[in-house]
Amino acid sequence: MIDRDLAVLYGVGTKVLKQAVRRNIERFPEDFMFEMNKEELNLWREENATTQEDKQGLRYAPFCFTEQGVTMLSCVLNSARAIEVNIRVIRIFTKLREMVLTHKDILLKLEQLEKKVGQHDQSIQTIFAALKQFLQQPPRKRIGFKSNNEEE
């Protein structure tokens, strides 16, 4: 999540949020938060900022927070609203993780099914090949008792 979205959630200004992070920068290692570089910022602007107001609000590279960074941010801001927002964000991330794991299980089962079907395809092809060979053989003469009505 980026700083300006979190600032809205926490009910503080983006500048206040960034100041709080800078004052406590040791709490935000690279896997908790990073600042977009100019190239990333320009790409992000092109993809997401549609109005002039949005573009003006993106003069400075935003801070981007991971799940752990959002949790740490609520500790740094330390307000009742920050705690409430943190609880909601953690619940959302938990549901996202559950969804990913659920989809992962489905994908694994599909892959297993595909392997089974692939093996069946090979077996079916072998059966068809044997049937084709059988059909290409000339008919054999019947053996046993022949009645007068039957031809040889």
N, C-alpha and C positions, 0 to 999 in steps of 0.2 A: 504494500500500500504506500502511496506517496504522502508526503508531509501535508499538503494542503487538504487532502481528503480527511486525514486523521485530525487535523486542526478543527475542521468543521464538526467531526464526531465528538471531539473533546471539548468543544465550545471555547476554543482559544484562537488567537490569531496565528497565522503561519509563522510570523516573525517570532512570536513568543515561544512557539513550539521549537523552532530551530535554535533559539537562544538556550532553552532548557537542555536540548541535546548537546550543544557545544560546551555548556558548563559541566556536563556529565559524560563527556565523550568516551571515557574509559569504560563506561557501561555498555557501549555500543560497538563491539568488534565487527569485523567485515561480514560475518555471517548473521548479524542482527540488523545492520543498516549499511547503506552505501550512498554516495552522492553521484548522481548521473554526471557523466562527462559531457562535453559540448556536442559531440557526435550523437550520443544517445538522446540528449535533450532535443536536438533538432529533429531527429527521427520521431521521437515521441510527440513533439509538437505537430508534425505533419500528419500523424496518424490520429491524434486525439483532440487537439485544440482546434475548434471550428470557428469560434467567434473571436472578434478582436479583443474582447475583454479577457477571454481565456488566454490569448497569446500575450497580452500585457501582464497577466498574472504569472507568467512563466519567464520572467526576466532572468531569474537565478535558477540554477540547476536544483531540482528538488532532491530531498532525502527520500530514499526508498527503504521501507522497513519490511523485514520478514515477520513471521508469526512471533518469534522470540523478541524481535525488536519492538513490536507493538506492546508486548507484555512489559518489557523494560520501560517503555515510554510511559505507561500508566504509573509505574513506580516513581519515575522522575517528576511527572506532573502532580501526582499525589493529591488528587481532589476526589470528592464523592462521584462526580461525573466520570472522571478517569477510571475509577474502579468499575463503575457500571458498564462503561464502554468496553473495558478490558474483558469483562465476563462475557459480553455478547460476542466480541471478536473471537475469543477462545472457543466459544460454542460453534461459531461459524466455521472456523478452521477445523475443528473436530469433525463436523458433519462433512466438510469437503474431503477430509482424509478417509472417512468411512466410505464415501461415494467412490473415491479412487480405488480403495481396496475391494469394494464390491465389484466394480468394473474389471478390476484385475483378475478376480476369481472367474468372472464370466469369460474373459478373454482366454484364460488358461484352459477352461473347460472346452471352449470352442476349438482351441489349438489341439487338445487331446482328441476331440471328435474328428477334426480334420485328418489327423494321423490315422485314426481308425478307418475312416472312409477311404483314405488313400491306400491303405493296405487292402481293403475290400475291393477297390478298383483293380488292383493288381491281380487279385484272385479271380475276379469276374473276367478280366482280360484273358487269363490263363484258361478258364473254362471255355470261353468263346473260341480261342485258338484251337483247343482240343476238339470242339464241336465242328469247326471248319475242316479240320483234318479228317474227321470221321465222315463228314458229308462228301468229301472229295474222293474217298475210296470207292472203287467200283462195287456194285452190289454183289454179295456172295450168293452162290447157288444154295438153294434150300436143301437141307438134308432131311431124311426121314421118308415116310410113306407118302406117295403122291397119288392122288385120285385121277381118274380119267379126265375130269374137267380142268385140271390145272395144267398150265404150260410149264415147260422147263425154263 
